[in-house]
Each structure stands twice: as structure tokens, then as C-alpha cells.
Amino acid sequence: MIIILIKFINNFYMVITMFQNKNFLLKSIGFSLFVLFVVFAGCSDSKSNRLKVNTPEAVKDTYAAMAAAVYSDSLEAAKTLQTAVNTLLSRPTTENLEAAREAYKAIRAPYQQSEILRWDTDITINSNTDAQGIASVDEWEGQVNAWPLAEGLIDYTAEDAENNIIAGDAAITVEYLISQNGLNDDEANVATGIHAIEFLLWGQDLNGTGAGAGNRAASDFDTQNCTGGNCDRRATYLQVVTDLLVSDLNNMFLEWGGNAKDTPGTLAYNFMNSDDALAYIIGSMKVMADDELASARMGTALMEQDPEEEHDCFSDLSHIAIYHNFQGIKNAFYGTYGDIEGSGIGDLINDADASLYSTIDSMLMSIEGKMARILEIGEQNDPIRFDQIIGLGEGNTEFDNANAASLELVQLGIEFALARDALSLKELNIEGGGDGD
């Protein structure tokens, strides 16, 4: 845009220099003002006025590019976590444990924005394209980010210190840990993924709705000065589950990055060649808004005032998780993520029904303000984390803010259903088996 303006100014002064004819100059000025109007109209802050082609193919291209970027960012964050875990296990100090916790926190921002890619069964497993690698995002996601997690399966708790994997004698391998997922048909038996790492780094949070997260000691990983028992097996578990996370994210990145869009059998290829790709996008936005955020990740915890229902319940980083889940919805709507600014499904909605677009746009901005407040107080010097908000109860400003966000997300889901109708898209299967179910 700056280059356009510079060229315009240069050309304008050339006109003044070369031509002295008054009438010609006036016409030139008039034409130049028109050009300026068009240029600056394209600079409007409104996302609906960006100068770009709004077609289904453009929306799909943008969505696939965002998928590749968000999984790339998640993979890089996981590698940083892997390095921090290696350092912790080689020197199990309090400082190194805190560094590993910070690395865990960093991965939540990009990864939570990737969850909008779930609920893809109808365009992958049920499509006519044979998947050569990962069958679907939703099937894969259960191994990576399943929640809630019954911590007693993995390690000692205040209730039971003996009946868990770390206190057992089975070799701790990738294959064994994967086999423990869903043990005894219990979805809360989760042995792998991000939340298993979270529990190993923090331990149980026994503070209820009071301040404070889990408080595992670094010496729980110190084989020379062990305080939690089975420190060698705990260290092995953390190493194996972290390495598996990196491997899983690398596999998913390969499904979207590089030439994946042009490679039959990849998730990106299936998406780009599905007649239901747009229905999948808007269906995922709807279920993330109302079923997941408004209900499972926020509403249930607020209604029951139960900190066990919060998302990152060991680390008390739920404010990070839910805020970035919401960013995933906005990314899909506006077609933006990081440096990517393309065509979002909101652009198609705007073309079909400008009034509906305006309603959704206003709702997204309203919810953004409330979610930003949850993030802000969770990160302030004297933080108020989501589990504390849960305990504050109705009538408290912070509780009422979070509850209002939850209620508005329900309404947002209704508006997305209307948008689906406006675009003449069918309703797809949105039953998933991953995080939050």
C-alpha cells in the first residue's frame, strides 16, 4: 500500500511539472483524488473491506495455510518444551522445572488455536479419498490433547500413591502408554499428550478455588535425591511422553505443510477436494463456540463452581487455553493467523448477508473483550486464575464477565447456524472423540 502511494505521489508531481495547462491540471487533480479515495478505502480497519477475492477456493486456501502455520508453530513450541524437559531431567533443579513449565505454557497459545480443525470426520474418514497417514484431526487429537485426565492413572495423588503407571513395573514405552489411553473404557484414563505432561510438571492442584496451582517438587525427578518415589520411572515417563508429543505434532504438520495440498491421501488434500469443506469450517466454529467453550470448558465449571471442570487444572493456565480456543474461531471467520491475512468464511457470509455478518462481527468483538479480561487478570502480577473465578460466584465482576462470555458464545453458535443456512451449507456430523469430550 505504501508503494502504491509513493508511486501515486511521484506521478502526480510529474503531471504538475510536465503540464501547465490549467484544465488538464484540474482534471488530473480530480482523477488523483479519486485514486486516493479508492486506495484509502482499501485501508479501512474493517476486515470486511479488505481488497481480496472472496471465493470458496480462496477461503479453503487460506484455511489450509493457517492449518500448516498453526501446526508448525505448535511443533516448534513442542521442540522447545522437549529441550526444557531434557535440561530438567539432566539437572532437576527448581529453576529448570520452572523453565519447563514456561515452555508448557508457551505451547498452549498456538496449539489451542489448532483445535478449530477438529470435527473433520465427514471430510476425512467418511470421504472418498483414502488417507495414507493420519485418518482425521479428531481421531489424532485424542492422543495429543485429551481431557479431562484422571491423574491417578499416571502418578501418585493425595488419594492413592501406589496404583498408577509410575509406581508399577511395566516398561514405560510409547506403545505401552498409548495402550493405557481409554483403559477400562474410561475416557478420563489418559496417559499421553499435553495434559499428561502438565500433570507431571505440576502435580495435583489441591487448592480448590483458592490461589495456587500444583506444586510438584523438582526432586520428584532427581534419582539421587528422590522425594516422590519412583523418580527414575517418572523421569522416563516425562521423557517418553514429551518425545511422543513432538513426533505427533511433526506428523500432523506433514499433513498440511509443504506440498500436502497437492498430495492425495493427506488431510490437506482431503480438505481442499471436499465438497463439504466450507460446511466443516462453519460447523467447527459453531461447536467450538457453544458445545466446547460455552459448555465443557467454561459454562459447566462456572455453573457447578467446580475447579475440577477447568481445562488446565494442574497448572491453572485455563485462561491461556480458553482465550486461544476463541482466537481459533476468529481466525476461521476473518481468515487471519499470525502473518496470514486472507479470505475467511466471514467474507462469504458478508457477501451473502451483510446484516448477519455485522451481527457476528459485533458479537466476536464483544466476546473478545470479555475473554481478553480473563486473560489479563490471569497474567497480572497478583493473578486471578480461572479456578479462582469459578469460586467467586454470581455478583462478582470477574465471575459475571466470564459467565457473560459463556452465554454470548451460546448465542454465537446460533448465529453460526444461521450463517450456515445463508451459505446453503449442510449440517455435518460434529461428534468428536478428542479433547473436551
C-alpha positions in Angstrom: 0.0 0.0 0.0 2.9 2.4 0.8 4.5 1.6 -2.5 1.2 2.5 -4.3 1.1 5.8 -2.5 4.7 6.7 -3.3 4.2 5.9 -7.0 1.0 8.0 -6.9 2.8 11.0 -5.4 5.7 10.7 -7.8 3.3 10.5 -10.8 1.2 13.4 -9.5 4.2 15.8 -9.3 5.4 14.7 -12.7 2.0 15.8 -14.0 2.4 19.2 -12.4 5.9 19.6 -13.7 5.2 18.5 -17.3 1.9 20.1 -17.8 1.0 23.8 -17.2 -2.4 23.6 -18.8 -4.9 24.6 -16.1 -7.8 22.5 -17.4 -5.5 19.4 -17.7 -4.2 20.0 -14.2 -7.6 20.3 -12.7 -8.7 17.1 -14.4 -5.5 15.4 -13.1 -6.2 16.5 -9.6 -9.7 15.3 -9.8 -8.6 11.9 -11.0 -5.9 11.7 -8.4 -8.3 12.4 -5.6 -10.5 9.6 -6.9 -7.4 7.3 -6.8 -6.7 8.4 -3.2 -10.3 7.6 -2.2 -10.0 4.1 -3.6 -6.6 3.5 -2.0 -7.7 4.7 1.4 -11.0 2.8 1.2 -8.9 -0.3 0.9 -7.0 0.7 4.0 -10.2 0.6 6.2 -9.8 -1.2 9.5 -12.9 -3.2 8.8 -11.9 -6.7 7.9 -14.9 -7.0 5.6 -13.4 -4.2 3.4 -10.0 -5.9 2.7 -9.3 -5.9 -1.1 -9.2 -9.6 -1.9 -11.1 -12.2 -3.9 -13.8 -13.8 -1.8 -14.4 -17.2 -3.2 -14.9 -20.7 -1.7 -11.5 -21.7 -3.1 -9.8 -18.6 -1.6 -11.3 -19.4 1.8 -10.1 -23.0 1.6 -6.6 -21.9 0.5 -6.4 -19.6 3.5 -7.7 -22.2 5.9 -5.2 -24.8 4.8 -2.4 -22.2 5.0 -3.5 -21.3 8.6 -3.6 -25.0 9.5 0.0 -25.5 8.3 1.1 -22.4 10.2 -0.6 -23.3 13.5 0.8 -26.8 13.5 4.2 -25.5 12.6 4.1 -23.1 15.5 2.9 -25.8 17.8 5.7 -28.2 16.7 8.3 -25.6 17.3 6.9 -24.8 20.7 6.9 -28.6 21.5 10.6 -28.8 20.5 11.4 -26.0 22.9 9.4 -27.9 25.6 11.4 -31.0 24.7 14.7 -29.2 25.2 13.5 -27.8 28.5 12.4 -31.2 29.7 15.8 -32.7 28.7 17.5 -30.0 30.7 15.3 -30.6 33.7 15.9 -34.3 33.7 19.7 -33.8 33.4 19.7 -31.3 36.2 16.4 -31.5 38.2 16.5 -28.0 39.9 13.7 -25.7 40.8 14.9 -23.3 38.1 14.9 -25.9 35.4 11.4 -27.1 36.4 10.1 -23.5 36.2 11.7 -23.3 32.7 9.9 -26.4 31.6 6.6 -25.1 33.0 7.1 -21.9 31.0 7.7 -23.9 27.9 4.5 -25.8 28.5 2.7 -22.5 28.8 4.1 -21.3 25.5 2.7 -24.3 23.6 -0.8 -23.6 24.7 -1.2 -20.4 22.6 -0.6 -21.9 19.2 -2.0 -25.4 19.9 -5.3 -24.2 21.3 -5.9 -22.3 18.0 -5.4 -25.5 16.1 -8.4 -27.2 17.8 -10.8 -25.4 15.4 -9.6 -28.0 12.9 -11.3 -30.9 14.8 -14.7 -32.4 13.8 -13.5 -33.3 10.4 -14.8 -36.9 10.3 -17.2 -36.3 7.4 -14.5 -34.9 5.1 -11.8 -37.5 6.0 -12.8 -40.9 7.4 -16.2 -40.7 5.6 -14.8 -39.2 2.4 -14.0 -41.0 -0.8 -10.3 -40.2 -0.5 -8.2 -42.8 1.2 -6.0 -41.4 3.9 -2.4 -42.7 3.8 -1.3 -41.2 7.1 -3.4 -39.7 9.9 -7.0 -40.6 9.4 -8.5 -37.4 10.8 -7.6 -34.5 13.1 -10.2 -35.5 15.6 -9.0 -39.1 15.9 -5.4 -38.0 16.2 -6.2 -35.2 18.7 -7.3 -37.7 21.4 -3.7 -38.9 21.8 -2.3 -35.4 21.9 -4.7 -33.3 24.0 -7.4 -35.4 25.5 -9.1 -34.0 28.6 -10.2 -34.4 31.3 -7.4 -36.6 32.7 -7.6 -38.9 35.7 -4.2 -38.2 37.2 -4.3 -41.3 39.4 -3.6 -43.4 36.3 -0.2 -41.8 35.8 1.3 -41.0 39.2 0.7 -40.6 42.9 -2.1 -38.5 44.2 -3.3 -37.4 47.6 -5.8 -40.3 47.5 -3.5 -43.1 46.2 0.2 -43.3 45.9 0.5 -46.9 44.6 -1.9 -47.9 41.9 -0.5 -46.0 38.9 1.8 -46.4 35.9 4.8 -44.8 37.5 4.5 -47.0 40.7 4.1 -50.1 38.5 6.7 -52.3 36.9 5.6 -52.3 33.2 8.3 -50.8 30.9 7.4 -47.2 30.1 7.4 -47.1 26.3 5.4 -45.2 23.7 3.5 -48.3 22.8 2.6 -49.0 26.5 1.5 -45.5 27.2 -0.7 -45.4 24.1 -2.3 -48.7 25.2 -3.3 -47.1 28.5 -5.4 -44.4 26.9 -9.1 -45.2 27.5 -8.2 -48.1 29.8 -11.3 -50.0 31.0 -13.4 -47.9 28.6 -12.9 -44.8 30.7 -12.2 -41.7 28.6 -10.6 -40.0 31.6 -7.8 -42.6 31.6 -5.4 -40.5 29.5 -1.7 -41.5 29.6 -0.3 -39.4 26.7 -0.4 -35.8 25.4 -0.2 -32.3 26.6 -2.2 -32.7 29.8 -0.2 -35.8 30.9 2.9 -33.5 30.6 1.1 -30.8 32.5 0.3 -33.2 35.4 3.9 -34.4 35.5 5.3 -30.9 35.7 2.9 -29.5 38.3 1.3 -32.5 40.1 -2.2 -32.2 41.7 -3.7 -28.8 42.4 -5.1 -29.2 45.9 -6.1 -25.6 46.3 -9.7 -25.9 45.2 -10.9 -22.4 44.1 -8.1 -20.8 46.1 -4.9 -19.3 44.7 -2.2 -21.6 43.6 -1.5 -24.4 41.1 0.1 -27.8 41.6 3.3 -27.7 43.5 5.4 -30.7 42.4 9.0 -30.6 43.6 11.8 -30.7 41.1 13.3 -33.5 43.3 10.5 -35.8 42.1 12.7 -36.2 39.0 16.0 -36.4 40.9 17.2 -40.0 41.0 19.9 -39.0 43.5 17.7 -37.2 45.9 14.2 -38.6 45.2 11.3 -37.2 47.1 8.2 -38.6 45.4 9.3 -42.2 45.0 10.0 -43.9 41.6 11.9 -40.9 40.4 13.7 -42.8 37.6 10.3 -44.0 36.2 8.8 -40.6 36.5 11.7 -39.1 34.6 11.4 -41.8 31.9 7.7 -41.2 31.6 8.1 -37.4 31.2 10.8 -38.0 28.5 8.8 -40.5 26.6 5.5 -38.6 26.6 7.3 -35.4 25.6 9.1 -37.1 22.7 5.8 -38.6 21.6 4.2 -35.1 21.5 6.9 -33.8 19.3 6.5 -36.8 17.0 2.7 -36.5 16.8 2.9 -32.8 16.0 5.5 -33.4 13.3 3.2 -36.0 11.7 0.3 -33.6 11.8 2.4 -30.8 10.3 3.3 -33.1 7.4 -0.4 -33.5 6.7 -0.8 -29.7 6.0 2.6 -28.2 5.3 4.8 -28.2 2.2 3.0 -29.8 -0.8 0.4 -31.6 1.3 -2.5 -29.8 -0.5 -1.4 -31.5 -3.7 -0.6 -34.9 -2.2 -3.5 -37.4 -2.4 -4.2 -39.0 1.0 -3.2 -36.1 3.2 -5.7 -34.2 5.4 -5.0 -31.0 3.4 -5.7 -32.7 0.1 -8.9 -34.2 1.5 -10.0 -30.8 2.8 -9.2 -29.0 -0.4 -11.1 -31.5 -2.5 -14.1 -31.9 -0.3 -17.4 -30.5 -1.4 -18.2 -30.1 2.3 -15.1 -28.1 3.3 -17.0 -24.9 4.0 -19.6 -26.7 6.0 -16.8 -28.3 8.0 -15.3 -24.8 8.7 -18.5 -23.3 10.0 -19.6 -26.4 11.8 -16.3 -26.5 13.7 -16.7 -22.8 14.6 -20.2 -23.5 15.9 -19.3 -26.5 18.1 -16.2 -24.8 19.4 -18.3 -21.8 20.4 -21.3 -23.5 22.0 -20.5 -27.1 22.9 -16.9 -26.7 23.8 -16.2 -23.2 25.2 -19.7 -22.2 26.3 -20.3 -25.6 27.9 -17.5 -28.0 28.5 -14.6 -25.6 29.1 -16.3 -22.6 30.8 -20.1 -23.0 31.4 -20.0 -26.2 33.3 -17.2 -25.1 35.7 -19.0 -21.8 36.3 -22.4 -23.3 36.8 -21.2 -26.0 39.2 -18.4 -23.9 40.7 -16.2 -26.9 40.4 -12.4 -26.3 39.7 -12.1 -30.0 38.5 -14.1 -28.9 35.4 -11.5 -26.3 34.4 -9.3 -27.1 31.4 -5.7 -26.8 32.6 -6.5 -27.8 36.1 -3.0 -28.7 37.3 -1.2 -25.6 36.0 -4.0 -23.1 36.4 -3.4 -21.9 32.9 -7.0 -22.3 31.7 -7.1 -18.6 30.9 -4.5 -19.2 28.2 -6.3 -22.2 26.8 -9.8 -20.8 26.5 -8.6 -17.5 25.2 -6.7 -19.1 22.4 -9.5 -21.5 21.6 -11.6 -18.4 21.0 -8.9 -17.0 18.7 -9.2 -20.1 16.6 -12.9 -19.2 16.0 -11.9 -15.7 15.0 -9.1 -16.9 12.8 -11.5 -19.1 10.8 -14.1 -16.3 10.5 -11.7 -13.5 9.4 -9.1 -15.6 7.6 -6.2 -14.4 9.8 -3.5 -16.1 11.8 0.0 -14.6 12.5 1.2 -13.1 9.3 -1.6 -14.7 7.3 -4.4 -12.4 6.2 -6.5 -14.0 3.6 -10.1 -14.8 2.9 -12.2 -16.1 5.8 -15.6 -17.7 5.8 -16.9 -14.4 7.2 -16.2 -12.8 3.9 -18.6 -15.2 2.2 -21.1 -14.6 4.9 -20.8 -10.8 4.3 -21.4 -11.3 0.6 -24.5 -13.5 1.3 -26.0 -11.4 4.1 -24.2 -8.3 5.2 -26.5 -7.8 8.2 -25.7 -11.2 9.5 -22.0 -10.6 9.1 -22.3 -7.4 11.0 -24.1 -9.2 13.9 -21.5 -11.9 14.1 -18.6 -9.4 13.8 -20.1 -7.3 16.7 -20.5 -10.5 18.8 -17.0 -11.6 18.2 -15.7 -8.2 19.3 -17.9 -8.3 22.4 -16.7 -11.7 23.4 -13.1 -10.8 22.6 -13.3 -8.0 25.2 -14.6 -10.4 27.9 -12.1 -13.2 27.0 -9.3 -10.6 27.0 -10.2 -9.7 30.5 -10.0 -13.3 31.6 -6.5 -13.5 30.1 -5.5 -10.1 31.5 -6.3 -10.9 35.2 -4.8 -14.4 34.8 -1.5 -12.8 33.8 -1.4 -9.8 36.1 1.1 -9.6 39.0 -1.4 -10.8 41.5 -3.2 -13.2 39.2 -6.9 -14.2 39.4 -6.9 -17.5 37.6 -10.0 -19.2 36.1 -10.3 -21.7 39.0 -10.5 -18.7 41.3 -13.1 -17.0 39.1 -15.2 -20.2 39.4 -15.3 -19.8 43.2 -16.2 -16.1 43.2 -19.8 -16.7 42.4 -22.5 -14.7 40.7 -22.5 -11.0 41.5 -18.7 -10.8 41.4 -17.4 -8.7 38.5 -14.9 -11.3 37.2 -17.4 -14.2 37.6 -20.1 -12.2 35.8 -17.7 -11.3 33.0 -16.7 -14.9 32.4 -20.3 -16.1 32.6 -21.4 -13.4 30.2 -18.8 -14.6 27.7 -20.1 -18.1 28.0 -23.7 -17.0 27.4 -22.7 -14.9 24.4 -20.8 -17.9 23.0 -24.1 -19.9 23.0 -25.7 -17.1 21.0 -22.8 -17.0 18.7 -23.4 -20.7 17.9 -26.9 -19.8 16.9 -25.7 -17.1 14.6 -23.2 -19.5 13.0 -26.2 -21.9 12.3 -27.9 -19.0 10.6 -24.8 -18.3 8.6 -24.6 -22.0 7.5 -28.2 -21.6 6.2 -27.3 -18.3 4.5 -24.5 -20.1 2.6 -26.8 -23.1 1.8 -24.4 -25.5 3.6 -25.5 -28.7 5.1 -25.0 -29.6 8.8 -22.2 -32.2 9.2 -21.5 -34.7 12.0 -19.8 -32.8 14.8 -19.3 -35.7 17.2 -15.7 -35.9 18.2 -13.5 -38.1 20.3 -10.7 -35.8 21.3 -10.2 -33.0 23.9 -13.2 -31.9 25.9 -15.4 -34.9 25.2 
